[in-house]
Amino acid sequence: MNVITILCDTLRRDHVGAYSGGRPLDQCWSAEAPAWSVPTPNMDRLIERGTVFDNAYIGSTPCMPARRDIYTGRLEFLERGWGPLEEEDRDLPRQVSGPPNRSIRWTMEQGYPVSCLLTDHFHLWEQGSGNYHMGYTGFEFVRGIESDALYTDPIDFPCPPGDRMGKNERHWRNVHFIRQRDEDYFCAQVCTKAADWLRRNSTHEDFYLHLDIFDPHEPWDPPEEILKQFDPRGYDIEGLRAAAPYAPWSDHYSEAQFQNMRARYAAKVVFLDQWLGKVFDALDALDLWKDTLVVLTTDHGTWNGDHGRMGKLGTHQYDGCAHIPFIMCHPEAGHGQRRDQLVQLMDLYPTVLSAVGRPLPEMPDERPLHGIDLLPVLENADAPTRSCALMGMFGKSVTVTDGDWTLHQSPVDDNEPLYWHGYHLARFIKYDLGSFDGGRRPVSNCSSWDAPTSLHDKRSDPNELVNLAEREGDMLGSMQDKLRAELVRLRAPDWQVERLGL
């Protein structure tokens, strides 16, 4: 069976029709949400063809830690933060397609599926990452988004004043040279290349195509005609940059600016959906649905006014960031069905290998696989996955949910002991690291989020706005027990239990 994974960065669950039902967001999600609906007709094409997972969650956050979970089948945040693949990682593309730097004929004759990465995700090449593409049979990088150092010409170009001295100045410089029409937007290029790749490569046996699409991540710069569907003022709002601050919105925006930024995000999703249609059209034309597993998901959501915030990070992994869209379209199983099992991004690792007919690698006892093969769940609505989902960012609070209750456990006051495991230093997101000893480095001066431990009943409070930690002492203790047990089951470092006061 072929597999296509479509990973869209920063895609909120409530902006996908499979979860909103096309209703206005303030009716289907939260009173904090905008009073508009977000049409996603192409993503909606997957509803009847696939299986919608209602309890899908992130693991490690933000962008590259989430990808490391996918590429290794393990939660990264328990041991380190943003970083590259390391020597001990049995990364997914190498498990699919075998040793790199071989001829494609050798790959095929040895029975390995051909794999390809198509992406505009600059973080894959950014300092501190840089090697996630190496295991694929082929890859293509669409240049220019965000802070990609592409053009250096000393010329003037349109750029919001607030971006002139920030990293998104490079984005606007690149856009000046690249973007003449809708087809030139970065997500449009990736989806067009994906459709072309499928036309040229559809006769490969059991291929793996991985689309890593930066949209709807910031910069939020959709076509203005789509933006005006949500805010008729379009870009005629002064004082806005292309990215929202990861902070309470009222500290930075007026009400008018805030609503315009939310409109920009919604328009980004609509534009992305339009171009995903090109990929699905190619699957239709080539009759590939009959032997291809298609997965649509994201690395995390973003605050869109939730808890008074915008952007991501800055506080616990509340529902708006942690609870994600996850749809799987199997050639035969689970069509038009929903599942309520707990699933996470690291489950893609064993699921992809199972689907393309490759075995799981042997894992050392101290570094077990955390992901679960989801093919049995597609075939059997009662197949089990896990009793709890664990998620977080390195050195910060840790979140656990059983689907009904969610606990955000803050660390002890000094946030110690805390260690960074692995050879690579912390580069993209800085941590004060000590000397390397015994496979790890001590981390000092690392503060967690300025938020107390909180407990939430998701059945009555899906947006996790009411902290029940003081009122529900027995349930708090029960969820802390579940968190501790899950850390032990996953063989997390022993110091995590101590750091979290468990």
Buried (B, 14 or more C-beta within 10 A) or exposed (E): BBBBBBBBBBBBBBBBBBBBEEEBBBEBBBEBBBEBBBBBEBBBBBBEBBBBBBBBBBBBBBBBBBBBBBBBBBBBBBBBBBBBBBEEBBBBBBBBBBEEEBEEEEBBEEEBBBBBBBBBBBBBBBEBBBBBBBBBBBBBBBBBBBBBBBBEEEEEEEBBEBBEEBEBBBBBBBBBBBBEEBEEBBBBBBBBBBBEBBEEBBEBEBBBBBBBBBBBBBBBBBBEEBBBBBBEEBBEBEEBBBBBBBBBBEEBBEEBBBBBBBBBBBBBBBBBBBBBBBBBBBBEEBEBBEEBBBBBBBBBBBBBBBBEBBBBBBBBBBBBBBBBBBBBBBBEBBBEEBBEBBBBBBBBBBBBBBBBEBEBBEBEEEBEBBBBBBBBBBEEEEBEBBEBBBBBBBBBBBBBBBBEBBBBBBBEEEBBBBBBBBBBEBBBBEBEBEEEEEEBBBBEEBEBBEBEBBBBBBEEBBBBBEBBBEEBEEBBEBBBEBBBBBBEBBBBBEBBBBBBEB
